[in-house]
């Protein structure tokens, strides 16, 4: 292989994200598609530094995922402040979410996964991309306004923690 040459898997991932981008552009919406890359994820802006939306494909486990990613110096405080609104956020999105603080890591996540979705099966891409698009829009609608209001100074460790 020549340096810079993409593997079959990389090309498949690139095509997967290009197809998602095409759907997002055709439908419009709050979330702006980014450039497709030959990798297992695609990131999107949510309107504030140290926050992002992300989609992932996990081919080995046959599932796809949408996530809110929190990072930076106030990630843990922001995570706990959002977690305090868990009930209303999940009601707005319409499904229970996986809340992962990851205390030992710099980032925290709020995720929603769809099992039995094989990102290597092109015949099911349209359904997968519709699911990703719809969840990205729901995540943006639920999280973006809350994220804009977050103030890390309002978090008191131990008070709101589980």
PENOR-V137906 format. One record per residue. N is the residue number from 1. SS is DSSP state (alpha for helix, beta for strand, coil for the rest). PSI is psi in radians with two decimals (* if undefined). D_LAST is the distance of its C-alpha to the last C-alpha in Angstrom with 1 decimal. Layout:
# PENOR-V137906
{{N/SS/PSI/D_LAST} {N/SS/PSI/D_LAST}}
This chain:
# PENOR-V137906
{{1/coil/2.44/50.3} {2/coil/2.60/50.9} {3/coil/2.36/48.3} {4/coil/-0.14/46.3} {5/coil/2.38/47.3} {6/coil/2.48/44.5} {7/coil/2.97/43.8} {8/alpha/-0.72/44.0} {9/alpha/-0.76/40.2} {10/alpha/-0.73/39.9} {11/alpha/-0.67/42.4} {12/alpha/-0.78/40.6} {13/alpha/-0.75/37.4} {14/alpha/-0.81/39.4} {15/alpha/-0.67/41.0} {16/alpha/-0.87/37.7} {17/alpha/-0.57/36.3} {18/alpha/-0.71/39.7} {19/alpha/-0.69/39.7} {20/alpha/-0.77/36.2} {21/alpha/-0.76/37.5} {22/alpha/-0.77/40.6} {23/alpha/-0.82/38.7} {24/alpha/-0.72/36.5} {25/alpha/-0.64/39.7} {26/alpha/-0.56/41.5} {27/alpha/-0.40/38.9} {28/coil/-2.92/37.9} {29/coil/-3.12/34.5} {30/coil/-0.63/32.0} {31/coil/2.17/31.1} {32/coil/2.20/34.0} {33/coil/2.60/34.8} {34/coil/3.10/35.3} {35/coil/2.33/37.9} {36/coil/2.41/37.6} {37/coil/2.72/37.3} {38/coil/1.15/38.0} {39/coil/3.14/34.4} {40/coil/0.06/31.5} {41/beta/2.87/29.6} {42/beta/2.23/30.5} {43/beta/2.66/28.7} {44/beta/2.63/29.0} {45/coil/2.57/28.5} {46/coil/0.16/26.1} {47/coil/0.11/27.8} {48/coil/2.47/25.9} {49/coil/2.58/26.0} {50/coil/0.25/23.1} {51/beta/2.60/22.0} {52/beta/2.78/23.8} {53/beta/2.59/24.2} {54/beta/2.52/25.2} {55/beta/2.55/26.8} {56/beta/2.60/27.2} {57/beta/2.33/29.4} {58/beta/1.51/28.7} {59/coil/-0.71/32.2} {60/coil/-0.72/31.7} {61/coil/0.04/28.9} {62/coil/0.93/30.7} {63/beta/2.83/28.0} {64/beta/2.79/27.4} {65/beta/2.58/24.3} {66/beta/2.46/23.4} {67/beta/2.59/20.7} {68/beta/2.23/19.5} {69/beta/2.27/19.6} {70/beta/2.29/18.2} {71/coil/-3.13/19.9} {72/coil/3.14/21.6} {73/coil/-0.46/20.7} {74/coil/0.26/18.1} {75/alpha/-0.76/16.4} {76/alpha/-0.76/13.0} {77/alpha/-0.81/13.1} {78/alpha/-0.72/14.5} {79/alpha/-0.84/11.9} {80/alpha/-0.63/9.1} {81/alpha/-0.73/11.8} {82/alpha/-0.71/12.7} {83/alpha/-0.52/9.3} {84/coil/-0.31/9.6} {85/coil/0.30/12.9} {86/alpha/-0.86/11.9} {87/alpha/-0.85/13.9} {88/alpha/-0.61/16.9} {89/alpha/-0.84/17.0} {90/alpha/-0.60/17.0} {91/alpha/-0.72/19.6} {92/alpha/-0.73/21.6} {93/alpha/-0.53/21.6} {94/coil/0.15/22.3} {95/coil/2.68/20.2} {96/coil/2.50/16.7} {97/coil/2.79/15.6} {98/beta/2.02/14.0} {99/beta/2.00/11.3} {100/beta/1.78/11.8} {101/coil/-0.63/10.8} {102/coil/1.10/13.3} {103/coil/-0.55/12.6} {104/coil/-0.13/16.1} {105/coil/2.92/17.8} {106/coil/-0.49/18.9} {107/coil/2.68/17.9} {108/beta/2.79/14.9} {109/beta/2.61/15.7} {110/beta/2.07/15.3} {111/beta/2.74/17.8} {112/beta/2.14/20.0} {113/beta/2.63/22.5} {114/beta/1.96/25.7} {115/coil/2.96/26.9} {116/coil/0.73/30.7} {117/coil/1.84/31.7} {118/coil/1.87/34.1} {119/coil/-0.16/34.5} {120/coil/-0.13/37.8} {121/coil/1.68/39.3} {122/alpha/-0.48/41.0} {123/alpha/-0.39/41.9} {124/alpha/0.10/38.3} {125/alpha/-0.73/37.6} {126/alpha/-0.79/38.4} {127/alpha/-0.75/35.7} {128/alpha/-0.78/33.1} {129/alpha/-0.66/34.0} {130/alpha/-0.78/33.9} {131/alpha/-0.83/30.4} {132/alpha/-0.81/29.2} {133/alpha/-0.87/31.1} {134/alpha/-0.72/29.7} {135/alpha/-0.65/26.0} {136/alpha/-0.78/26.7} {137/alpha/-0.74/28.1} {138/alpha/-0.75/25.2} {139/alpha/-0.78/22.6} {140/alpha/-0.80/24.9} {141/alpha/-0.69/25.4} {142/alpha/-0.69/21.7} {143/alpha/-0.66/20.4} {144/alpha/-0.86/23.6} {145/alpha/-0.65/23.9} {146/alpha/-0.72/20.2} {147/alpha/-0.69/20.5} {148/alpha/-0.53/23.7} {149/alpha/-0.21/22.0} {150/coil/2.38/19.2} {151/coil/1.93/19.6} {152/alpha/-0.47/17.5} {153/alpha/-0.28/18.8} {154/alpha/-0.11/16.8} {155/coil/2.24/13.4} {156/coil/1.93/12.6} {157/coil/2.39/10.4} {158/coil/-0.47/8.1} {159/coil/-0.89/8.6} {160/coil/-0.08/6.6} {161/coil/2.68/3.8} {162/coil/*/0.0}}
